[in-house]
Amino acid sequence: MKMITKYILYLLIILVNDCSSSPALLNRLRRHKAITFQSDLSSPIEFNINEGSKFRLTCSFLSSFDKIDIFWFHNHTLIESFISTNILEEEDDEVENSFLLASIISTIEIDKTHFDMNGPYKCIAMHNEIYSQQIFHIHVVANINSIETNFSENTLVTVHTFQSLFEPRSQTSLMCRVGNNRKDKCNVQWFDPEDESLHTLNEETDLVLTNPNFEDNMGLYTCRICCHNQCQSLTAFVYPAGSEK
């Protein structure tokens, strides 16, 4: 993951430098709003897994919006959803255009896979009428002595911002959320690039950065999720670009 972070960081810096020297590219990023599935940061679209083993399925999107809605389906049944509330000022087109790119990652983790978890999984990312989706085909190899497990209790679903690139704006947010079935049993804490603890500023456990700028806010933020004394750290790289000269 550290190597991937460094690679993405390098691409972001190149992109920012290119934007400063290419108004056409910068304007395209401002105006061309889209959500695209990222295969390089996601799980294979088809794979086998033995029943009883640990299961991890990752779906990543490149988005022109800092927050998007994420939906997960299994066998055409909704199993999890993350709904975002837009910052009020984003209704202004100029403010919305100041957000350039974000990489959003959502992951399903299951401690012990049961045969009933076999089948297609679909993840959908959406912002208003703009959306992207991907289907994963999971084949669970059954054991002779199969023991049924509870899907909701045995599953942790998360979504977080992996990287964020934007021009000056009054505020932006970094996503870090736990699925509804485990939300009350998990604690979410944010840390800044200096590893100092930050206060979560809304009920969704997203981190809101007010008047973010390069000098004060550029760097790697960490969202730490702890559930029953088991913790994991999810990172978000933030790059506030300077004003166009």
C-alpha positions in Angstrom: 0.0 0.0 0.0 2.9 2.4 0.7 4.3 1.9 -2.8 0.9 2.5 -4.3 0.5 5.7 -2.2 3.9 7.0 -3.4 3.0 6.2 -7.0 -0.3 8.0 -6.9 1.3 10.9 -5.1 3.9 11.2 -7.9 1.1 11.2 -10.5 -0.8 13.9 -8.6 2.2 16.2 -8.5 2.9 15.7 -12.2 -0.8 16.4 -12.9 -0.7 19.6 -10.8 2.5 20.8 -12.5 1.0 20.0 -15.9 -2.2 21.9 -15.0 -0.3 25.0 -14.0 1.4 25.1 -17.5 -1.7 23.9 -19.4 -4.9 25.9 -18.9 -6.7 23.6 -21.3 -6.0 20.6 -19.2 -6.9 22.4 -16.0 -10.2 23.6 -17.6 -11.0 20.1 -18.7 -10.6 18.8 -15.1 -12.8 21.6 -13.9 -15.6 21.0 -16.5 -15.5 17.3 -17.3 -17.2 15.7 -14.3 -17.2 12.0 -14.3 -16.9 8.8 -12.1 -14.7 6.0 -13.4 -14.0 2.5 -12.1 -10.3 2.0 -11.2 -9.3 -1.6 -11.9 -5.7 -1.1 -10.7 -6.8 -0.3 -7.1 -9.6 -2.9 -7.1 -9.9 -6.7 -6.7 -9.9 -8.9 -9.7 -13.3 -9.1 -11.3 -13.4 -12.8 -10.9 -11.7 -15.2 -8.4 -12.2 -18.3 -6.3 -12.0 -18.5 -2.5 -12.3 -21.4 -0.1 -15.2 -21.6 2.3 -14.2 -20.6 5.8 -11.3 -18.4 4.7 -11.0 -14.6 5.1 -12.6 -12.7 2.2 -11.7 -9.2 1.0 -13.3 -7.4 -2.0 -12.1 -3.9 -2.9 -13.8 -1.5 -5.4 -12.2 1.8 -6.3 -13.5 4.8 -8.3 -11.8 7.9 -9.7 -14.3 10.8 -9.1 -14.6 14.4 -10.0 -16.4 14.9 -6.7 -15.1 14.8 -3.1 -18.0 12.8 -1.9 -20.1 10.2 -3.7 -22.8 7.6 -2.9 -21.6 4.0 -2.7 -23.9 1.0 -3.0 -23.0 -2.7 -2.7 -25.2 -5.5 -4.0 -24.9 -9.3 -3.6 -27.0 -11.5 -5.9 -29.0 -8.3 -6.8 -29.8 -7.6 -3.2 -28.6 -4.4 -1.6 -26.3 -5.2 1.3 -24.8 -1.8 2.1 -25.1 1.8 1.1 -23.2 5.0 2.0 -25.2 8.2 1.2 -23.4 11.6 1.1 -24.8 15.0 1.8 -23.2 17.7 -0.3 -21.8 20.8 1.2 -24.4 23.5 0.5 -22.0 25.8 -1.3 -21.3 23.0 -3.8 -24.6 23.9 -5.5 -22.6 26.8 -7.0 -21.0 25.6 -10.2 -17.8 27.6 -9.8 -17.3 26.0 -6.3 -18.0 22.5 -7.6 -15.6 23.0 -10.5 -12.8 23.8 -8.0 -12.7 20.1 -7.0 -10.6 18.2 -9.5 -10.1 14.5 -8.6 -10.6 12.0 -5.8 -9.9 8.3 -5.5 -12.6 6.6 -3.4 -12.1 3.1 -2.2 -14.8 0.8 -0.7 -14.0 -2.6 0.8 -16.0 -5.6 2.0 -14.1 -7.8 4.6 -15.5 -11.1 5.9 -13.8 -13.1 8.6 -15.1 -16.5 7.5 -16.6 -17.0 4.1 -19.7 -19.2 3.8 -20.9 -20.9 0.6 -24.0 -18.6 0.5 -21.7 -15.7 -0.1 -21.0 -17.1 -3.5 -22.2 -15.1 -6.6 -22.0 -11.7 -8.2 -21.1 -8.6 -6.2 -21.9 -5.2 -7.7 -20.5 -1.8 -6.5 -22.0 1.4 -7.7 -20.6 4.9 -7.3 -23.1 7.8 -7.9 -23.3 11.6 -7.7 -26.7 12.9 -8.8 -27.2 11.5 -12.3 -23.5 10.6 -12.8 -22.5 7.0 -11.9 -20.2 4.1 -12.6 -20.5 0.5 -11.6 -18.5 -2.8 -11.6 -19.5 -6.5 -11.1 -17.3 -9.0 -9.4 -17.9 -12.7 -9.8 -16.9 -14.6 -6.6 -16.8 -18.4 -6.6 -16.8 -19.9 -3.1 -15.4 -23.5 -3.0 -17.6 -25.3 -0.4 -16.2 -27.5 2.4 -17.7 -30.9 3.2 -18.7 -29.8 6.7 -20.2 -26.4 6.0 -21.2 -24.1 8.9 -23.5 -21.3 8.2 -22.4 -17.8 9.3 -24.4 -14.6 9.7 -23.5 -12.3 6.8 -24.2 -9.0 8.6 -22.4 -9.8 11.8 -19.5 -11.4 10.0 -18.9 -8.5 7.6 -17.1 -5.1 7.8 -17.8 -2.7 4.9 -15.8 0.6 4.7 -15.4 3.5 2.3 -12.7 6.1 2.4 -11.0 8.8 0.4 -7.6 7.5 -0.8 -6.5 10.8 -2.5 -7.9 14.2 -3.1 -6.8 17.0 -5.5 -8.6 20.4 -5.5 -8.2 24.1 -6.1 -8.9 26.8 -3.4 -12.3 26.3 -1.8 -13.8 27.1 1.6 -14.0 23.5 2.6 -13.7 19.9 1.4 -14.2 16.5 3.1 -12.5 13.2 3.3 -14.7 10.1 3.5 -14.1 7.4 6.2 -17.2 5.4 7.1 -18.2 2.0 8.5 -21.2 0.1 7.2 -24.5 0.4 9.1 -24.3 -3.1 10.6 -21.1 -2.4 12.5 -21.3 1.4 12.9 -22.3 1.3 16.6 -19.5 -1.2 17.4 -16.6 0.7 15.8 -14.7 3.8 16.7 -13.4 6.1 14.0 -10.6 8.6 14.6 -8.7 10.9 12.2 -5.0 11.9 12.4 -3.3 14.7 10.5 0.0 14.4 8.6 1.9 15.0 11.9 0.0 12.1 13.5 -1.9 14.5 15.7 -5.5 13.5 16.6 -8.3 15.4 14.9 -11.9 15.8 15.8 -14.5 14.4 13.4 -16.7 17.2 12.2 -19.9 15.5 11.2 -22.1 12.6 12.0 -20.9 10.5 9.1 -17.3 10.4 10.5 -16.0 12.2 7.4 -13.2 14.7 8.1 -14.1 18.3 7.0 -11.1 20.6 6.1 -12.0 24.3 6.3 -10.2 26.7 4.0 -7.6 24.0 3.1 -4.3 25.3 1.6 -1.1 23.7 0.4 1.1 25.0 3.3 -1.2 23.8 6.1 -3.1 20.8 4.8 -1.0 19.0 2.1 0.0 15.5 3.2 -1.1 12.1 4.3 -4.1 11.8 6.7 -5.0 8.6 8.5 -8.4 7.3 9.5 -8.2 4.7 12.2 -11.1 2.3 12.5 -11.2 0.1 15.7 -13.9 -2.6 16.1 -13.7 -4.9 19.1 -10.0 -4.1 19.7 -9.1 -4.9 16.1 -7.9 -1.7 14.3 -7.0 -0.8 10.8 -5.6 2.4 9.3 -6.9 3.9 6.1 -4.8 6.7 4.5 -5.9 9.7 2.5 -3.4 11.9 0.6 -4.6 15.5 0.3 -3.1 17.9 -2.3 -4.6 21.5 -2.3 -3.4 23.0 -5.5 -2.6 26.7 -5.7 -4.5 29.3 -7.6 -3.9 29.5 -11.3 -1.4 32.2 -12.2 
